[in-house]
Amino acid sequence: MSQTRIVLSPKVKPLAEELLEITGIDSLSSLVSVLLTRYGNHMKDTWGVVGGASNVPPQLSADPNAKTRVEFAPIDF
């Protein structure tokens, strides 16, 4: 199995450590895996798009050569 390193922001590490205690999960790597498998699809489906409902696609131009720009809400880590 290949490995990927993830660096947690100091702001979220206390929450991650608290979740380890509450859930009994034995490592931060396992915690990230659980979060992705349990909540990853929900996050994809409900991620907010600026100026529209979270699960409504942006309005596309009738011009097939027009470029569409989608802006996402900022995340403060």
MARVOLUM-269294 format. One record per residue (C-alpha): residue number from 1; residue in one letter; x, y, z. Coordinates in steps of 0.001 Angstrom, whole numbers, plus 500000, padded with zeros to 6 digits. Layout:
MARVOLUM-269294
<atom nr="NUM" rest="A" east="X" north="Y" up="Z"/>
...
END
This chain:
MARVOLUM-269294
<atom nr="1" rest="M" east="500000" north="500000" up="500000"/>
<atom nr="2" rest="S" east="501375" north="503424" up="499104"/>
<atom nr="3" rest="Q" east="501527" north="506089" up="501780"/>
<atom nr="4" rest="T" east="500483" north="509717" up="501676"/>
<atom nr="5" rest="R" east="501409" north="512217" up="504353"/>
<atom nr="6" rest="I" east="498872" north="514770" up="505530"/>
<atom nr="7" rest="V" east="499789" north="517781" up="507635"/>
<atom nr="8" rest="L" east="497085" north="518946" up="510027"/>
<atom nr="9" rest="S" east="496712" north="522611" up="510807"/>
<atom nr="10" rest="P" east="497476" north="523406" up="514455"/>
<atom nr="11" rest="K" east="493907" north="524768" up="514671"/>
<atom nr="12" rest="V" east="492316" north="521375" up="513907"/>
<atom nr="13" rest="K" east="494752" north="519040" up="515661"/>
<atom nr="14" rest="P" east="493071" north="519374" up="519101"/>
<atom nr="15" rest="L" east="489729" north="518398" up="517545"/>
<atom nr="16" rest="A" east="491358" north="515447" up="515791"/>
<atom nr="17" rest="E" east="492917" north="514278" up="519061"/>
<atom nr="18" rest="E" east="489572" north="514647" up="520847"/>
<atom nr="19" rest="L" east="487915" north="512544" up="518134"/>
<atom nr="20" rest="L" east="490577" north="509864" up="518656"/>
<atom nr="21" rest="E" east="489669" north="509709" up="522349"/>
<atom nr="22" rest="I" east="485909" north="509708" up="521755"/>
<atom nr="23" rest="T" east="485910" north="507121" up="518970"/>
<atom nr="24" rest="G" east="488730" north="504872" up="520117"/>
<atom nr="25" rest="I" east="490368" north="505155" up="516702"/>
<atom nr="26" rest="D" east="494069" north="504454" up="517184"/>
<atom nr="27" rest="S" east="495779" north="506923" up="514834"/>
<atom nr="28" rest="L" east="495298" north="510185" up="512987"/>
<atom nr="29" rest="S" east="495735" north="508295" up="509709"/>
<atom nr="30" rest="S" east="492855" north="505983" up="510585"/>
<atom nr="31" rest="L" east="490761" north="508960" up="511682"/>
<atom nr="32" rest="V" east="491251" north="510686" up="508319"/>
<atom nr="33" rest="S" east="490324" north="507446" up="506532"/>
<atom nr="34" rest="V" east="487148" north="507077" up="508605"/>
<atom nr="35" rest="L" east="486175" north="510699" up="508004"/>
<atom nr="36" rest="L" east="486679" north="510331" up="504248"/>
<atom nr="37" rest="T" east="484793" north="507040" up="503955"/>
<atom nr="38" rest="R" east="481894" north="508143" up="506170"/>
<atom nr="39" rest="Y" east="481551" north="511784" up="505156"/>
<atom nr="40" rest="G" east="483433" north="512243" up="501871"/>
<atom nr="41" rest="N" east="480420" north="511737" up="499601"/>
<atom nr="42" rest="H" east="478282" north="513990" up="501782"/>
<atom nr="43" rest="M" east="480918" north="516708" up="501506"/>
<atom nr="44" rest="K" east="481025" north="516366" up="497714"/>
<atom nr="45" rest="D" east="477235" north="516510" up="497473"/>
<atom nr="46" rest="T" east="476733" north="519482" up="499789"/>
<atom nr="47" rest="W" east="479800" north="521667" up="499234"/>
<atom nr="48" rest="G" east="478605" north="525260" up="498926"/>
<atom nr="49" rest="V" east="479044" north="527195" up="495718"/>
<atom nr="50" rest="V" east="479191" north="530989" up="496152"/>
<atom nr="51" rest="G" east="476010" north="532554" up="494831"/>
<atom nr="52" rest="G" east="473943" north="529383" up="494679"/>
<atom nr="53" rest="A" east="472504" north="526472" up="496598"/>
<atom nr="54" rest="S" east="475000" north="523792" up="497541"/>
<atom nr="55" rest="N" east="473699" north="521096" up="495231"/>
<atom nr="56" rest="V" east="472487" north="523239" up="492336"/>
<atom nr="57" rest="P" east="474870" north="523320" up="489362"/>
<atom nr="58" rest="P" east="476078" north="526728" up="488185"/>
<atom nr="59" rest="Q" east="474238" north="528319" up="485284"/>
<atom nr="60" rest="L" east="476003" north="527503" up="482051"/>
<atom nr="61" rest="S" east="476173" north="529789" up="479056"/>
<atom nr="62" rest="A" east="474423" north="528765" up="475846"/>
<atom nr="63" rest="D" east="477695" north="529630" up="474101"/>
<atom nr="64" rest="P" east="479776" north="526401" up="473977"/>
<atom nr="65" rest="N" east="482973" north="528477" up="473760"/>
<atom nr="66" rest="A" east="482218" north="530462" up="476920"/>
<atom nr="67" rest="K" east="484347" north="529687" up="479951"/>
<atom nr="68" rest="T" east="482513" north="528855" up="483161"/>
<atom nr="69" rest="R" east="483997" north="529952" up="486449"/>
<atom nr="70" rest="V" east="482847" north="528395" up="489700"/>
<atom nr="71" rest="E" east="483893" north="530018" up="492964"/>
<atom nr="72" rest="F" east="483918" north="528093" up="496214"/>
<atom nr="73" rest="A" east="483454" north="529498" up="499676"/>
<atom nr="74" rest="P" east="486800" north="530033" up="501430"/>
<atom nr="75" rest="I" east="487892" north="527737" up="504238"/>
<atom nr="76" rest="D" east="489728" north="529166" up="507217"/>
<atom nr="77" rest="F" east="492092" north="526545" up="508638"/>
END
